[in-house]
Amino acid sequence: MAYLVPHRKFVEAMASLRRAEDLDPLSVRLNASLALVVYMMDDYEGAKQAQQTLELDPHFGTARLFLALAQLKQSRYREAIAALEGIRTAKDIGPLLIAALGQCYAAAGDLVKAREVLRWLLARSHTRYIAPIDIARVHIGLGDYEQAFKLLHQALRQHCGRLIWLGVHPMFAPLRSDKRFVQLLSSMHLKA
């Protein structure tokens, strides 16, 4: 999946995951992977697949993230925020989930809370590693594309593994028409 989806081979990725699902239908990780692929395909059914994963394990944070992202894509901001706030209190909450919450706040028009999340991420980045792609996510939500591009280039210099999703992740949609985005993808041998 980590090779197929970034190269836009969605049909092959889904076929592979469906075969695996036949072998282990109760795997929450596998079901969450299905939700991720559906979301990356920009299909609105991503929320439905994530919800099915949560029926297997209501506390699985990754599925909540994918559910929130699918809801965000559908402009269901309150639901997306509620899904992420529901896991924000967990001890091991990661910067990725916090950044996604900041992105949701920004999309919902709550710029105060989005900037609070941005300040939280920046403050934590002084004491622990926060992937620049996570901070870029909030800047994209706020419409600060210049800063987002700076952070994405920083992520590239740091060899941030999650950049493989750059060409297919809907969160980067606002940047796709910019030639710098195409150049970034090209430098990683990915297509726009």
Backbone as ProteinMPNN parsed JSONL, in Angstrom:
{"seq_chain_A": "MAYLVPHRKFVEAMASLRRAEDLDPLSVRLNASLALVVYMMDDYEGAKQAQQTLELDPHFGTARLFLALAQLKQSRYREAIAALEGIRTAKDIGPLLIAALGQCYAAAGDLVKAREVLRWLLARSHTRYIAPIDIARVHIGLGDYEQAFKLLHQALRQHCGRLIWLGVHPMFAPLRSDKRFVQLLSSMHLKA", "coords_chain_A": {"N_chain_A": [[0.82, -1.187, 0.0], [1.942, 1.258, 0.773], [3.568, 1.805, -1.327], [1.939, 1.615, -3.601], [-0.296, 3.451, -3.332], [0.842, 6.161, -3.134], [1.756, 6.31, -5.742], [-0.508, 6.483, -7.168], [-1.889, 4.137, -7.712], [-4.494, 3.067, -7.116], [-6.491, 1.117, -7.54], [-5.072, -1.287, -7.543], [-4.045, -1.176, -4.954], [-6.396, -1.259, -3.396], [-7.361, -3.782, -4.162], [-5.38, -5.458, -3.153], [-5.6, -4.916, -0.396], [-8.227, -5.76, 0.038], [-7.977, -8.499, -0.435], [-6.363, -9.146, 1.74], [-8.146, -8.456, 3.744], [-10.049, -10.441, 3.442], [-8.668, -12.538, 4.556], [-8.244, -11.71, 7.172], [-10.647, -10.391, 8.557], [-11.271, -8.979, 10.875], [-9.229, -7.308, 11.597], [-8.185, -4.325, 12.898], [-6.225, -2.535, 12.077], [-5.916, -3.16, 9.375], [-8.495, -2.566, 8.427], [-8.472, 0.164, 8.975], [-6.476, 0.914, 7.204], [-7.785, 0.467, 4.8], [-9.702, 2.491, 5.012], [-8.018, 4.697, 4.859], [-6.985, 4.498, 2.229], [-9.326, 4.78, 0.714], [-9.998, 7.367, 1.462], [-7.743, 8.764, 0.465], [-8.216, 8.407, -2.193], [-9.961, 10.32, -2.597], [-12.58, 9.827, -2.119], [-15.819, 9.946, -0.89], [-16.674, 7.909, 0.69], [-14.867, 7.287, 2.592], [-15.367, 8.039, 5.233], [-17.35, 6.259, 5.962], [-15.983, 3.782, 5.845], [-14.044, 4.23, 7.821], [-15.721, 4.481, 10.022], [-16.685, 1.873, 10.181], [-14.356, 0.617, 10.983], [-14.074, 1.719, 13.512], [-16.175, 0.497, 14.755], [-15.157, -1.982, 15.191], [-13.1, -1.383, 16.981], [-13.59, 0.998, 19.165], [-11.779, 2.768, 20.286], [-9.625, 3.17, 18.686], [-7.32, 5.27, 17.64], [-6.207, 5.987, 15.121], [-8.183, 5.312, 13.276], [-10.125, 7.116, 14.08], [-8.859, 9.474, 13.337], [-8.839, 9.173, 10.508], [-11.579, 9.114, 10.064], [-12.273, 11.702, 10.898], [-10.835, 13.213, 9.006], [-12.1, 12.464, 6.638], [-14.646, 13.468, 7.2], [-14.003, 16.168, 7.371], [-13.312, 16.657, 4.72], [-15.824, 16.502, 3.64], [-16.906, 18.807, 4.521], [-18.011, 18.683, 7.031], [-17.537, 19.992, 9.599], [-17.961, 20.304, 12.438], [-18.397, 17.663, 13.27], [-15.973, 16.48, 12.533], [-14.161, 17.859, 14.154], [-15.141, 17.122, 16.672], [-14.616, 14.358, 16.595], [-11.81, 14.35, 16.616], [-11.23, 15.855, 18.925], [-12.166, 14.115, 20.766], [-10.156, 12.238, 21.031], [-8.055, 13.709, 21.765], [-7.373, 13.948, 24.406], [-5.99, 11.721, 25.11], [-3.127, 10.06, 26.534], [-0.927, 9.478, 24.9], [-1.164, 11.083, 22.67], [-0.393, 12.196, 19.476], [1.568, 14.573, 17.534], [0.625, 14.605, 14.909], [-2.152, 14.119, 15.073], [-2.936, 16.32, 16.582], [-2.209, 18.362, 14.822], [-3.97, 17.81, 12.724], [-6.33, 18.441, 14.005], [-5.95, 21.192, 14.292], [-6.026, 21.899, 11.601], [-8.69, 21.274, 11.05], [-10.004, 23.107, 12.744], [-9.223, 25.49, 11.464], [-10.416, 25.165, 8.917], [-13.05, 25.219, 9.684], [-13.316, 27.817, 10.31], [-12.553, 28.739, 12.769], [-10.224, 30.478, 13.632], [-8.785, 31.332, 15.815], [-8.545, 29.11, 17.557], [-7.208, 27.426, 15.766], [-4.774, 28.768, 15.459], [-3.899, 28.564, 18.087], [-3.354, 25.832, 18.227], [-1.288, 25.756, 16.365], [0.653, 27.304, 17.709], [1.053, 25.586, 19.886], [2.182, 23.343, 18.612], [4.534, 24.501, 17.573], [5.812, 25.308, 19.95], [6.253, 22.804, 21.177], [7.996, 21.774, 19.324], [10.448, 22.694, 20.021], [11.355, 21.123, 22.023], [10.971, 18.479, 21.333], [10.865, 16.25, 18.517], [8.925, 17.436, 15.948], [7.311, 16.746, 13.08], [7.873, 18.651, 10.189], [5.884, 18.559, 8.271], [3.556, 18.253, 9.708], [3.229, 20.719, 10.976], [3.024, 22.245, 8.699], [0.552, 21.419, 7.781], [-1.329, 22.796, 9.372], [-0.742, 25.412, 8.644], [-1.523, 25.308, 5.96], [-4.269, 24.969, 6.296], [-4.824, 27.459, 7.391], [-4.388, 29.021, 5.24], [-1.891, 30.026, 4.741], [0.207, 29.645, 2.583], [2.823, 30.15, 1.757], [4.437, 29.76, 4.047], [3.778, 27.118, 4.462], [4.943, 25.872, 2.214], [7.651, 26.364, 2.78], [7.967, 24.764, 5.035], [7.382, 22.241, 3.973], [9.535, 21.917, 2.236], [11.526, 21.853, 4.143], [10.808, 19.474, 5.399], [11.368, 17.742, 3.307], [14.163, 17.996, 3.137], [14.759, 16.816, 5.551], [14.093, 14.265, 5.054], [11.499, 13.287, 5.554], [9.304, 10.719, 5.993], [6.539, 10.701, 5.565], [6.063, 12.331, 3.442], [5.654, 10.908, 1.157], [2.986, 10.76, 0.646], [2.274, 13.107, -0.438], [1.404, 13.719, -3.129], [-1.133, 12.603, -3.268], [-2.652, 13.078, -1.009], [-5.535, 14.618, 0.191], [-5.316, 16.909, 1.819], [-3.37, 18.502, 0.759], [-4.445, 19.653, -1.44], [-5.048, 22.483, -1.82], [-2.572, 23.427, -2.611], [-1.878, 22.332, -5.009], [-2.084, 23.593, -7.533], [0.051, 25.258, -7.673], [3.244, 25.891, -9.012], [5.475, 25.249, -7.513], [4.66, 23.13, -5.994], [4.387, 21.062, -7.853], [7.066, 20.874, -8.579], [8.171, 20.012, -6.174], [6.985, 17.465, -5.931], [8.07, 16.303, -8.211], [10.772, 16.224, -7.522], [10.738, 14.137, -5.815], [10.131, 12.084, -7.404], [7.441, 11.647, -7.922], [4.112, 11.917, -9.242], [1.976, 14.651, -10.112]], "CA_chain_A": [[0.0, 0.0, 0.0], [2.789, 2.444, 0.876], [4.111, 2.083, -2.657], [0.872, 1.721, -4.594], [-1.132, 4.651, -3.202], [1.536, 7.379, -3.57], [1.904, 6.286, -7.195], [-1.878, 6.54, -7.685], [-2.336, 2.807, -8.138], [-5.544, 2.831, -6.134], [-7.195, -0.138, -7.802], [-4.2, -2.363, -7.068], [-3.976, -1.083, -3.494], [-7.658, -1.746, -2.844], [-7.433, -5.231, -4.397], [-4.462, -6.077, -2.193], [-6.184, -4.801, 0.937], [-9.431, -6.601, 0.099], [-7.507, -9.878, -0.262], [-5.931, -9.262, 3.129], [-9.359, -8.398, 4.56], [-10.664, -11.778, 3.384], [-7.905, -13.403, 5.467], [-8.34, -11.222, 8.55], [-11.675, -9.349, 8.499], [-11.414, -8.251, 12.136], [-8.031, -6.515, 11.844], [-8.479, -2.891, 12.912], [-5.214, -1.851, 11.267], [-6.256, -3.397, 7.98], [-9.69, -1.772, 8.146], [-8.048, 1.566, 8.947], [-5.749, 1.094, 5.943], [-8.821, 0.598, 3.772], [-10.27, 3.835, 5.156], [-7.017, 5.646, 4.367], [-6.927, 4.434, 0.765], [-10.565, 5.367, 0.2], [-9.853, 8.809, 1.68], [-6.744, 9.277, -0.479], [-8.839, 8.379, -3.514], [-10.885, 11.45, -2.584], [-13.903, 9.209, -2.15], [-16.547, 10.301, 0.323], [-16.963, 6.714, 1.474], [-13.824, 7.119, 3.602], [-15.975, 8.146, 6.561], [-18.071, 5.01, 6.205], [-14.989, 2.75, 6.133], [-13.459, 4.543, 9.131], [-16.741, 4.157, 11.023], [-16.681, 0.412, 10.322], [-13.169, 0.29, 11.774], [-14.363, 2.092, 14.902], [-17.089, -0.506, 15.308], [-14.287, -3.06, 15.663], [-12.366, -0.871, 18.148], [-13.989, 2.397, 19.306], [-10.693, 3.59, 20.828], [-8.506, 3.154, 17.748], [-7.099, 6.671, 17.273], [-5.95, 6.15, 13.69], [-9.481, 5.305, 12.593], [-10.772, 8.401, 14.393], [-8.212, 10.467, 12.485], [-9.332, 9.019, 9.143], [-12.979, 9.532, 10.084], [-12.285, 13.17, 10.966], [-10.363, 13.757, 7.735], [-13.178, 12.261, 5.662], [-15.694, 14.429, 7.543], [-13.487, 17.477, 6.991], [-13.427, 16.722, 3.257], [-17.248, 16.678, 3.353], [-17.283, 20.068, 5.189], [-18.733, 18.361, 8.275], [-16.497, 20.474, 10.505], [-18.226, 20.008, 13.854], [-18.187, 16.233, 13.494], [-14.529, 16.22, 12.43], [-13.54, 18.398, 15.368], [-15.558, 16.264, 17.787], [-13.89, 13.085, 16.497], [-10.42, 14.561, 17.029], [-11.188, 16.28, 20.326], [-12.425, 12.924, 21.564], [-8.91, 11.504, 21.297], [-7.01, 14.678, 22.125], [-7.016, 13.808, 25.811], [-5.189, 10.51, 25.325], [-1.764, 10.34, 26.977], [0.059, 9.347, 23.839], [-1.621, 11.802, 21.49], [0.75, 12.642, 18.701], [1.46, 15.85, 16.827], [-0.178, 14.44, 13.691], [-3.563, 14.294, 15.424], [-3.114, 17.716, 17.003], [-2.156, 19.166, 13.6], [-5.229, 17.591, 12.012], [-7.329, 19.229, 14.727], [-5.718, 22.583, 13.888], [-6.524, 22.016, 10.231], [-10.164, 21.283, 11.142], [-10.408, 24.41, 13.293], [-9.043, 26.507, 10.416], [-11.447, 24.956, 7.895], [-14.338, 25.605, 10.267], [-13.301, 29.262, 10.516], [-12.124, 29.07, 14.127], [-8.808, 30.786, 13.455], [-8.163, 31.463, 17.133], [-8.148, 27.766, 17.996], [-6.211, 26.913, 14.816], [-3.482, 29.392, 15.818], [-3.485, 27.959, 19.364], [-2.744, 24.547, 17.877], [-0.01, 26.074, 15.717], [1.587, 27.703, 18.779], [1.356, 24.381, 20.654], [3.119, 22.547, 17.818], [5.825, 25.194, 17.513], [6.427, 25.232, 21.275], [6.735, 21.433, 21.377], [9.095, 21.483, 18.39], [11.715, 23.087, 20.646], [11.764, 20.097, 22.992], [10.862, 17.157, 20.727], [10.713, 16.338, 17.067], [7.609, 17.578, 15.335], [7.543, 16.726, 11.637], [7.447, 19.9, 9.543], [4.652, 18.331, 7.516], [2.434, 18.464, 10.631], [3.067, 22.166, 11.138], [2.554, 22.728, 7.389], [-0.882, 21.101, 7.687], [-2.102, 23.885, 9.981], [-0.546, 26.584, 7.784], [-2.377, 25.137, 4.787], [-5.627, 25.266, 6.754], [-4.931, 28.904, 7.615], [-4.174, 29.72, 3.98], [-0.515, 30.551, 4.699], [0.867, 28.683, 1.708], [4.27, 30.409, 1.723], [5.034, 29.062, 5.183], [3.578, 25.684, 4.232], [5.979, 25.417, 1.281], [8.938, 26.357, 3.493], [7.971, 23.592, 5.906], [7.446, 21.042, 3.142], [10.929, 21.799, 1.792], [12.274, 21.406, 5.326], [10.488, 18.045, 5.553], [12.106, 17.043, 2.257], [15.578, 17.957, 3.57], [14.842, 15.885, 6.685], [13.666, 12.943, 4.565], [10.27, 12.925, 6.266], [8.686, 9.619, 5.277], [5.136, 10.941, 5.211], [5.973, 13.093, 2.195], [5.236, 10.041, 0.051], [1.548, 10.97, 0.44], [2.107, 14.482, -0.917], [0.66, 13.819, -4.375], [-2.485, 12.045, -3.206], [-3.37, 13.467, 0.213], [-6.42, 15.765, -0.059], [-4.973, 18.121, 2.566], [-2.474, 19.323, -0.054], [-5.189, 20.131, -2.613], [-4.903, 23.918, -2.085], [-1.239, 23.737, -3.14], [-1.623, 21.578, -6.25], [-1.979, 24.437, -8.728], [1.284, 26.033, -7.571], [4.345, 25.186, -9.678], [6.393, 24.731, -6.49], [4.144, 21.827, -5.581], [4.772, 20.127, -8.908], [8.517, 20.697, -8.458], [8.4, 19.188, -4.988], [6.635, 16.095, -6.301], [9.047, 15.841, -9.193], [12.029, 15.935, -6.833], [10.561, 12.849, -5.143], [9.729, 11.148, -8.464], [6.005, 11.401, -7.833], [3.331, 12.692, -10.198], [0.939, 15.534, -9.567]], "C_chain_A": [[0.867, 1.255, 0.0], [3.501, 2.758, -0.43], [2.984, 2.391, -3.641], [0.11, 3.046, -4.518], [-0.382, 5.92, -3.608], [1.747, 7.454, -5.084], [0.549, 6.192, -7.903], [-2.363, 5.21, -8.265], [-3.396, 2.327, -7.142], [-6.241, 1.489, -6.316], [-6.373, -1.309, -7.267], [-4.116, -2.367, -5.541], [-5.244, -1.639, -2.853], [-7.776, -3.257, -3.018], [-6.559, -5.972, -3.389], [-5.042, -6.057, -0.782], [-7.435, -5.658, 1.082], [-9.056, -8.076, 0.244], [-7.076, -10.102, 1.188], [-7.135, -9.259, 4.068], [-10.079, -9.749, 4.567], [-9.982, -12.725, 4.366], [-8.08, -13.004, 6.931], [-9.353, -10.08, 8.631], [-11.811, -8.514, 9.775], [-10.189, -7.407, 12.486], [-8.36, -5.025, 11.785], [-7.474, -2.121, 12.063], [-5.522, -1.993, 9.773], [-7.483, -2.576, 7.581], [-9.363, -0.278, 8.101], [-7.279, 1.861, 7.661], [-6.725, 1.241, 4.776], [-9.436, 1.997, 3.813], [-9.303, 4.879, 4.603], [-6.983, 5.662, 2.843], [-8.17, 5.072, 0.156], [-10.507, 6.886, 0.34], [-8.869, 9.415, 0.673], [-7.269, 9.293, -1.91], [-9.816, 9.543, -3.671], [-12.324, 10.977, -2.719], [-14.594, 9.518, -0.824], [-16.905, 9.098, 1.188], [-15.907, 6.461, 2.554], [-14.38, 7.18, 5.019], [-16.687, 6.849, 6.929], [-17.099, 3.885, 6.576], [-14.337, 2.984, 7.49], [-14.437, 4.206, 10.252], [-16.812, 2.651, 11.252], [-15.484, -0.043, 11.153], [-13.423, 0.589, 13.243], [-15.368, 1.149, 15.545], [-16.298, -1.715, 15.822], [-13.538, -2.656, 16.931], [-12.651, 0.618, 18.282], [-12.87, 3.335, 19.78], [-9.496, 3.673, 19.895], [-8.33, 4.549, 17.157], [-6.887, 6.896, 15.791], [-7.256, 6.169, 12.905], [-10.241, 6.601, 12.858], [-10.18, 9.518, 13.538], [-8.765, 10.384, 11.061], [-10.799, 9.415, 9.038], [-13.065, 11.054, 10.056], [-11.852, 13.786, 9.636], [-11.427, 13.599, 6.644], [-14.322, 13.241, 5.928], [-15.275, 15.845, 7.156], [-13.645, 17.684, 5.488], [-14.879, 16.963, 2.832], [-17.802, 17.968, 3.968], [-18.162, 19.827, 6.408], [-17.793, 18.701, 9.44], [-16.729, 20.106, 11.961], [-17.967, 18.543, 14.177], [-16.699, 15.884, 13.462], [-13.814, 16.688, 13.694], [-13.888, 17.528, 16.569], [-14.804, 14.939, 17.775], [-12.451, 13.246, 16.991], [-10.305, 15.012, 18.483], [-11.424, 15.098, 21.256], [-11.171, 12.122, 21.862], [-7.789, 12.427, 21.729], [-6.537, 14.491, 23.558], [-6.177, 12.565, 26.1], [-3.756, 10.88, 25.679], [-0.77, 10.39, 25.824], [-0.351, 10.05, 22.548], [-0.42, 12.383, 20.759], [0.498, 13.959, 17.987], [0.622, 15.755, 15.553], [-1.653, 14.685, 13.985], [-3.863, 15.731, 15.85], [-3.12, 18.622, 15.777], [-3.44, 19.024, 12.796], [-6.361, 18.38, 12.681], [-7.181, 20.71, 14.364], [-6.233, 22.856, 12.484], [-8.053, 22.093, 10.228], [-10.668, 22.601, 11.696], [-10.331, 25.492, 12.219], [-10.131, 26.386, 9.355], [-12.819, 25.399, 8.391], [-14.427, 27.111, 10.524], [-12.922, 29.684, 11.914], [-10.612, 29.302, 14.118], [-8.083, 30.931, 14.785], [-7.676, 30.1, 17.613], [-7.101, 27.166, 17.062], [-4.833, 27.487, 15.152], [-2.973, 28.888, 17.175], [-2.787, 26.629, 19.11], [-1.377, 24.779, 17.244], [1.034, 26.467, 16.759], [2.004, 26.491, 19.611], [2.393, 23.54, 19.916], [4.503, 23.192, 17.784], [6.546, 25.151, 18.857], [6.999, 23.844, 21.528], [7.931, 21.114, 20.485], [10.447, 21.899, 18.945], [12.239, 22.016, 21.599], [11.665, 18.669, 22.462], [10.647, 17.323, 19.235], [9.247, 16.414, 16.696], [7.887, 17.648, 13.834], [7.047, 18.03, 11.016], [6.154, 19.752, 8.756], [3.418, 18.532, 8.408], [2.167, 19.951, 10.83], [2.543, 22.769, 9.831], [1.053, 22.518, 7.234], [-1.727, 22.248, 8.244], [-1.958, 25.158, 9.14], [-1.396, 26.497, 6.518], [-3.823, 25.471, 5.149], [-5.863, 26.753, 6.935], [-4.743, 29.708, 6.325], [-2.799, 30.347, 3.844], [0.347, 29.581, 3.898], [2.374, 28.9, 1.624], [4.967, 29.647, 2.842], [4.896, 27.549, 5.016], [4.649, 25.144, 3.289], [7.355, 25.379, 1.951], [9.046, 25.095, 4.358], [8.039, 22.291, 5.109], [8.862, 20.831, 2.596], [11.831, 21.356, 2.952], [12.04, 19.91, 5.549], [11.249, 17.22, 4.518], [13.582, 16.918, 2.639], [15.78, 16.965, 4.707], [14.447, 14.462, 6.307], [12.453, 12.411, 5.335], [9.508, 11.894, 5.435], [7.261, 9.879, 4.829], [4.97, 11.804, 3.966], [5.562, 12.223, 1.015], [3.764, 10.247, -0.287], [1.254, 12.328, -0.199], [1.213, 14.586, -2.155], [-0.776, 13.343, -4.315], [-3.297, 12.516, -2.0], [-4.222, 14.71, -0.053], [-6.042, 17.035, 0.706], [-4.079, 19.048, 1.756], [-3.166, 19.913, -1.273], [-5.029, 21.64, -2.852], [-3.558, 24.297, -2.715], [-1.014, 23.191, -4.547], [-1.471, 22.44, -7.496], [-0.7, 25.281, -8.745], [2.442, 25.239, -8.189], [5.358, 24.627, -8.674], [5.962, 23.352, -6.0], [4.553, 20.755, -6.581], [6.273, 19.846, -8.841], [8.867, 19.809, -7.267], [8.115, 17.72, -5.301], [7.675, 15.51, -7.246], [10.366, 15.474, -8.53], [11.962, 14.611, -6.079], [10.128, 11.749, -6.118], [8.281, 10.7, -8.328], [5.304, 12.296, -8.84], [2.28, 13.514, -9.498], [-0.435, 14.984, -9.856]], "O_chain_A": [[0.557, 2.218, -0.702], [3.987, 3.873, -0.614], [3.083, 3.335, -4.425], [-0.104, 3.692, -5.544], [-0.932, 6.707, -4.378], [1.899, 8.543, -5.638], [0.477, 5.864, -9.087], [-3.158, 5.186, -9.205], [-3.218, 1.334, -6.437], [-6.545, 0.806, -5.338], [-6.907, -2.209, -6.62], [-4.116, -3.426, -4.913], [-5.177, -2.398, -1.887], [-8.244, -3.945, -2.111], [-6.964, -6.998, -2.842], [-4.982, -7.054, -0.062], [-7.672, -6.226, 2.148], [-9.728, -8.821, 0.957], [-7.393, -11.131, 1.784], [-7.146, -9.974, 5.07], [-10.649, -10.148, 5.582], [-10.625, -13.605, 4.939], [-8.067, -13.855, 7.82], [-8.962, -8.92, 8.761], [-12.416, -7.442, 9.743], [-10.128, -6.845, 13.58], [-8.767, -4.519, 10.739], [-7.842, -1.152, 11.399], [-5.395, -1.033, 9.013], [-7.501, -1.961, 6.514], [-9.916, 0.456, 7.283], [-7.418, 2.943, 7.091], [-6.507, 2.05, 3.874], [-9.664, 2.612, 2.772], [-9.724, 5.837, 3.954], [-6.957, 6.733, 2.235], [-8.072, 5.823, -0.813], [-10.923, 7.61, -0.564], [-9.142, 10.468, 0.096], [-6.824, 10.09, -2.736], [-10.416, 9.731, -4.729], [-13.162, 11.63, -3.341], [-13.999, 9.36, 0.242], [-17.391, 9.264, 2.306], [-16.04, 5.525, 3.342], [-13.918, 6.459, 5.904], [-16.627, 6.4, 8.074], [-17.355, 3.124, 7.509], [-14.101, 2.032, 8.233], [-14.037, 3.707, 11.304], [-16.98, 2.201, 12.386], [-15.593, -0.985, 11.938], [-13.037, -0.187, 14.117], [-15.398, 1.022, 16.769], [-16.716, -2.385, 16.766], [-13.358, -3.465, 17.841], [-12.029, 1.426, 17.594], [-13.001, 4.555, 19.686], [-8.451, 4.196, 20.282], [-9.092, 4.962, 16.284], [-7.345, 7.904, 15.252], [-7.412, 6.957, 11.973], [-10.918, 7.124, 11.973], [-10.9, 10.4, 13.071], [-9.12, 11.405, 10.473], [-11.216, 9.989, 8.032], [-13.837, 11.626, 9.286], [-12.438, 14.772, 9.189], [-11.624, 14.498, 5.827], [-14.903, 13.784, 4.989], [-16.091, 16.629, 6.671], [-14.06, 18.752, 5.039], [-15.13, 17.559, 1.785], [-19.01, 18.202, 3.944], [-18.969, 20.682, 6.771], [-17.323, 17.82, 10.161], [-15.813, 19.65, 12.645], [-17.395, 18.216, 15.217], [-16.226, 15.085, 14.271], [-12.961, 15.982, 14.232], [-13.023, 17.23, 17.392], [-14.397, 14.449, 18.828], [-11.934, 12.382, 17.701], [-9.387, 14.599, 19.192], [-10.945, 15.081, 22.39], [-11.13, 11.393, 22.854], [-6.686, 11.969, 22.028], [-5.404, 14.845, 23.883], [-5.705, 12.384, 27.222], [-3.226, 11.88, 25.195], [0.115, 11.244, 25.787], [0.069, 9.656, 21.46], [0.46, 12.988, 21.371], [-0.643, 14.401, 17.854], [-0.021, 16.729, 15.163], [-2.33, 15.382, 13.228], [-4.912, 16.284, 15.519], [-3.933, 19.543, 15.689], [-3.943, 20.004, 12.248], [-7.238, 18.918, 12.005], [-8.179, 21.4, 14.154], [-6.804, 23.912, 12.214], [-8.638, 22.885, 9.488], [-11.642, 23.159, 11.19], [-11.244, 26.306, 12.074], [-10.706, 27.391, 8.939], [-13.644, 25.89, 7.62], [-15.48, 27.62, 10.908], [-12.962, 30.873, 12.228], [-9.831, 28.447, 14.537], [-6.881, 30.675, 14.863], [-6.525, 29.957, 18.026], [-6.197, 26.468, 17.521], [-3.837, 26.764, 15.129], [-1.765, 28.794, 17.39], [-1.752, 26.338, 19.709], [-0.418, 24.073, 17.555], [2.176, 26.011, 16.695], [3.166, 26.373, 19.999], [3.365, 23.079, 20.515], [5.517, 22.514, 17.946], [7.764, 24.975, 18.899], [8.112, 23.718, 22.038], [8.776, 20.291, 20.838], [11.483, 21.507, 18.408], [13.422, 22.004, 21.94], [12.211, 17.746, 23.066], [10.291, 18.4, 18.756], [8.441, 15.568, 17.081], [8.623, 18.523, 13.378], [5.928, 18.462, 11.288], [5.411, 20.719, 8.595], [2.359, 18.933, 7.924], [1.016, 20.387, 10.849], [1.723, 23.686, 9.849], [0.363, 23.339, 6.629], [-2.732, 22.625, 7.642], [-2.927, 25.892, 8.944], [-1.929, 27.506, 6.057], [-4.515, 26.166, 4.405], [-6.955, 27.255, 6.67], [-4.915, 30.926, 6.317], [-2.565, 31.125, 2.919], [1.115, 28.801, 4.46], [3.126, 27.943, 1.44], [5.969, 28.969, 2.611], [5.794, 26.794, 5.386], [5.205, 24.074, 3.535], [8.136, 24.458, 1.71], [10.091, 24.446, 4.4], [8.692, 21.338, 5.537], [9.332, 19.696, 2.505], [12.773, 20.586, 2.763], [12.977, 19.171, 5.853], [11.72, 16.123, 4.819], [14.178, 15.852, 2.481], [16.838, 16.346, 4.819], [14.465, 13.563, 7.147], [12.4, 11.24, 5.711], [9.115, 12.172, 4.302], [6.82, 9.333, 3.818], [3.851, 11.988, 3.487], [5.161, 12.747, -0.024], [3.34, 9.937, -1.4], [0.096, 12.649, -0.466], [0.35, 15.462, -2.215], [-1.563, 13.642, -5.213], [-4.518, 12.362, -1.985], [-3.697, 15.741, -0.473], [-6.409, 18.132, 0.286], [-4.027, 20.248, 2.025], [-2.528, 20.609, -2.063], [-4.884, 22.045, -4.006], [-3.428, 25.378, -3.291], [-0.042, 23.565, -5.203], [-0.78, 22.039, -8.432], [-0.412, 25.946, -9.74], [2.597, 24.049, -7.914], [6.027, 23.635, -8.962], [6.793, 22.519, -5.639], [5.008, 19.676, -6.201], [6.701, 18.707, -9.025], [9.755, 18.96, -7.352], [8.912, 16.841, -4.972], [8.1, 14.365, -7.093], [11.013, 14.509, -8.938], [12.993, 14.029, -5.743], [9.803, 10.634, -5.71], [7.939, 9.545, -8.581], [5.848, 13.323, -9.245], [1.763, 13.141, -8.445], [-1.436, 15.591, -9.474]]}, "name": "protein", "num_of_chains": 1, "seq": "MAYLVPHRKFVEAMASLRRAEDLDPLSVRLNASLALVVYMMDDYEGAKQAQQTLELDPHFGTARLFLALAQLKQSRYREAIAALEGIRTAKDIGPLLIAALGQCYAAAGDLVKAREVLRWLLARSHTRYIAPIDIARVHIGLGDYEQAFKLLHQALRQHCGRLIWLGVHPMFAPLRSDKRFVQLLSSMHLKA"}
